[in-house]
Amino acid sequence: MSLLNTNQINEALKKLNQWEYKNNAISRSFKFSTYMEGISYVQSLALIAESENHHPDITIGWCNVKIEYTSHDLGGITDNCIKMATLTTNLFKKKN
């Protein structure tokens, strides 16, 4: 697995709504109606991340969950990060 360059990342993010590239990571915040809906989402996402062996950094707030992907091993964004961002977005759409 190799790192994507900035152009590759920006092209990939055009297909993903509301994801941002900053500080060698891609991130997005997801809003929920209740705190527990956010927690349920995180639990479901954790199962996907474990099965894909690519885990996000997660920040949980009141009705808000921020997800951030980077390859800690390589120090930037890989195809796996983009794949997980896509799966993360699809899970959000499915749950809402």
Backbone as a ProteinNet text record, in pm:
[ID]
protein_1_A
[PRIMARY]
MSLLNTNQINEALKKLNQWEYKNNAISRSFKFSTYMEGISYVQSLALIAESENHHPDITIGWCNVKIEYTSHDLGGITDNCIKMATLTTNLFKKKN
[TERTIARY]
85.2	0	89	55.2	135.5	48.2	115.1	45.1	-8.4	-123.8	-179.5	-122.7	-108.6	-63.9	-184.6	-158.1	-265	-370.4	-329.2	-425.8	-515.3	-458	-536.8	-636.7	-593.7	-681.7	-796.4	-764.9	-869.2	-968.6	-922	-1011.8	-1104.8	-1049.4	-1130.4	-1234	-1196	-1287.7	-1401.2	-1384.9	-1494.9	-1615.7	-1590.1	-1697.2	-1756.4	-1691.1	-1736.6	-1783.5	-1905.9	-1965.8	-1909.1	-1860.1	-1822.1	-1693.1	-1614.5	-1486	-1382	-1291.5	-1185.6	-1049	-953.1	-814.6	-732.3	-670.1	-590.3	-495.5	-372.5	-272.6	-255.1	-243.3	-221.9	-333.8	-455.4	-570.9	-694.5	-793.7	-924.3	-1024.5	-1116.4	-1211.1	-1346.2	-1444.4	-1580.4	-1653.1	-1740.6	-1828.4	-1966.8	-2029.4	-2164.7	-2254.4	-2372.2	-2466.6	-2580.3	-2621.4	-2727.2	-2834.1	-2953.1	-3064.1	-3045.1	-2982.3	-2960.2	-2817.2	-2772.5	-2639.3	-2626.7	-2730.1	-2724.1	-2724.1	-2784.2	-2774.4	-2629.1	-2558	-2416	-2335.3	-2365.9	-2296.2	-2324.3	-2448	-2484.4	-2408.8	-2399.4	-2324.8	-2178.1	-2118.3	-1977.8	-1959.1	-2051	-2040.9	-2046.3	-2136.7	-2146.6	-2021.2	-1970.8	-1850.3	-1729.5	-1722.7	-1611.3	-1606.2	-1720.4	-1724.8	-1671.5	-1708.7	-1658.7	-1508	-1462.8	-1319.9	-1238.3	-1289.5	-1219.1	-1212	-1323.1	-1323.3	-1231.9	-1217.4	-1131.4	-987.3	-965.8	-835.4	-779.1	-867.6	-826.9	-915.4	-858.4	-935.4	-924.6	-1037.9	-1036.4	-1005.2	-967	-969.4	-1111	-1172.7	-1312.4	-1323.4	-1395	-1425.3	-1577.2	-1625.1	-1769.3	-1807.5	-1905	-1959.5	-2110.4	-2174.3	-2319.5	-2382.8	-2440.1	-2507.8	-2414.8	-2285.6	-2187.8	-2073.8	-2035.3	-1924.4	-1829.6	-1704.6	-1602.9	-1518.1	-1503.5	-1425.8	-1305.6	-1188.8	-1067.3	-987.7	-944.3	-862.9	-726.8	-626.2	-491.6	-423.8	-319.2	-238.5	-129	-143.1	-43.4	91.9	89.9	214.7	290.1	215	278.2	279.8	199	198	121.7	9.6	-71.4	-191.9	-245	-369	-338	-405.2	-393.1	-530.9	-533.8	-662.2	-751.4	-692.1	-771.3	-843.6	-780.1	-845.4	-967.7	-951.6	-1063.3	-1174.2	-1136.9	-1236.7	-1313.6	-1243.2	-1310.6	-1397.8	-1355	-1438.2	-1568.3	-1558.6	-1677.6	-1769.8	-1712.9	-1793	-1855.1	-1782.3	-1830.9	-1950	-1939.5	-2049.4	-2170.5	-2147.2	-2257.3	-2329.6	-2255.9	-2316.8	-2404.8	-2357.9	-2436.1	-2566.7	-2558.5	-2678.6	-2776.4	-2722.8	-2806.4	-2877.9	-2809.6	-2866.7	-2960.5	-2956.8	-3042.6	-3147.1
-118.1	0	123.3	219.5	341.1	463.9	572.8	697.9	758.7	823	897.8	1039.3	1099.7	1239.1	1331.1	1459.4	1555.8	1557.7	1551.1	1550.4	1427	1310.9	1187.5	1196.4	1251.2	1265.7	1360.1	1476.1	1573.3	1518.5	1442.8	1379.9	1279.7	1199	1099.7	1167.6	1278.1	1346.2	1417.5	1444.2	1503.3	1410.1	1280.8	1180.8	1157.2	1211.4	1193.1	1327.2	1332.3	1456.2	1496.2	1617.9	1682.2	1631.2	1550.4	1508.2	1613.8	1636.3	1735.5	1669.3	1722.2	1675.7	1783.7	1747.1	1842.6	1765.1	1811.3	1751.6	1601.3	1561.1	1420.1	1327.1	1380.6	1299.9	1350.2	1262.7	1303.6	1289.1	1384	1381.7	1437.3	1399.1	1449.2	1437.5	1532.5	1526.4	1483.8	1400.3	1350.3	1395	1446.6	1495.3	1395	1379.4	1284.9	1355.8	1299.1	1358.7	1344.3	1234	1211	1163	1176.8	1130	979.3	903.3	758.2	711.8	787.5	754	763.2	863	876.3	759.8	719	606.2	477.3	456.8	338.2	337.6	453.9	466.2	427.8	476.8	446.2	295.8	234	89.9	13	52.2	-13.5	11.4	133.7	166.8	89.5	70.8	-4.1	-147.2	-207.9	-343.5	-345.8	-245.8	-236.8	-212.7	-120.4	-88.5	-210.4	-287.1	-407.9	-510.5	-527.9	-626	-582	-451.7	-399.2	-376.2	-387.9	-364.5	-225.9	-127.2	12.9	97.4	150.6	210	362.1	428.9	575	627.4	754	828.6	883.6	868.9	906.4	1003.2	1113.7	1209.4	1214.7	1186.3	1184.1	1305.5	1380.5	1494.7	1480.6	1586.5	1585.2	1585.7	1473.6	1456	1479.9	1465.7	1488.9	1387.8	1328	1232.9	1274.3	1295.6	1328.2	1203.8	1170.7	1054.2	1104.7	1049.2	1088.9	964.6	961.3	850.1	899.3	821.5	836	700.6	679.9	560	597.7	552.8	584.7	524.4	407.9	341.3	420.5	474	541.6	693.9	747	891.8	971.4	919.5	992.2	912.1	947.9	889.1	780.8	666.8	555.3	524.4	431.6	385.5	329.3	267.4	213.6	324.6	439.5	553	598.2	606.4	647.7	543.4	415.8	308.6	319.2	340.9	350.3	475.1	584.4	704.7	677.3	602.8	565.5	475.8	375.4	286.3	362.4	457.2	539.1	623.3	684.7	765.3	678.5	563.9	472.8	424.5	398.1	357.5	470	593.7	707.6	719.3	706.2	712.7	601.9	483.1	368.1	388.2	448.8	466.3	585.1	675	794.4	793.2
0	0	0	-86.2	-93	-66.8	-34.3	-6.7	-135.7	-125.7	-237.2	-234.5	-351.9	-353.9	-336.7	-319.6	-291.7	-401.7	-527.1	-637.9	-632.5	-604.6	-594.8	-479.3	-368.9	-252.5	-284.4	-341.6	-373.9	-475	-573.9	-670.6	-601.8	-513.1	-440.6	-352.1	-289.3	-197.2	-270.5	-399.5	-476.7	-478.9	-467.1	-469	-330.4	-228.6	-90.3	-34.9	6.5	54.7	191	200.9	326.8	391	323.5	377.7	346.4	442	426.4	439.8	368	376.6	445.3	557.3	633.4	724.3	734.8	824.6	801.9	676.1	639.6	684.8	694.4	734.5	660.1	646.4	595.1	708.7	717.3	829	786.2	865.5	848.2	980.9	1006.3	1123.3	1079.2	1161.4	1135.8	1250	1214.9	1316.3	1334	1460.1	1495.6	1577.9	1579.5	1655.4	1805.4	1846	1988.4	2010.4	2131.4	2169.2	2145.3	2183.1	2170.8	2025.2	1934.1	1791.9	1745.5	1793.3	1761.5	1816.5	1937.7	1999.7	1922.7	1882.6	1804.2	1670.8	1608	1482.6	1502.9	1608	1637.3	1659.6	1729	1751.5	1618.8	1530.8	1400.4	1316.6	1320.4	1245.6	1299.1	1428.5	1487.7	1434	1413.3	1357.5	1214.8	1136.2	998	999.2	1081.4	1089.1	1129.7	1222.3	1266.5	1154.1	1080.8	972.6	857.3	836.8	730.2	778.3	908.7	970.6	936.5	941.3	921.4	1012.3	1116.4	1225.4	1226.6	1246	1249.5	1389.3	1392.8	1518.3	1528.1	1643.7	1662.7	1779.4	1755.6	1861.6	1875.2	1994.3	2019.3	2102.1	2052.7	2125.2	2136.1	2179.1	2193.5	2054.9	2014.9	1885.6	1766.8	1786.9	1682.2	1696.4	1584.4	1582.9	1471.4	1505	1404.7	1379.4	1251.3	1209.4	1129.3	1159.7	1089.7	1051.8	924.7	875.7	829.9	860.9	807.9	822.7	749	770.4	868.7	991.5	1093.3	1057.3	993.7	954.3	847.8	749.7	636.8	649.6	740	762.4	658.9	612.3	515.7	470.7	355.7	304.5	201.8	216	122.4	63.9	-30.6	-84.6	25.8	126	237.4	312.6	327.6	394.4	314.8	183	96.3	101.4	97.6	106.7	237.9	348.1	478.1	487	427.6	425.6	350.7	241.9	165.1	248.3	313.3	398.2	515	569.8	681.6	638.1	521.3	467.5	436.3	375.7	343.5	468.5	573.9	701.1	754.4	747.4	793.9	715.5	583	500.4	535	561.9	595.9	729.6	825.3	959.1	967.7	869	874.2	765
[MASK]
++++++++++++++++++++++++++++++++++++++++++++++++++++++++++++++++++++++++++++++++++++++++++++++++

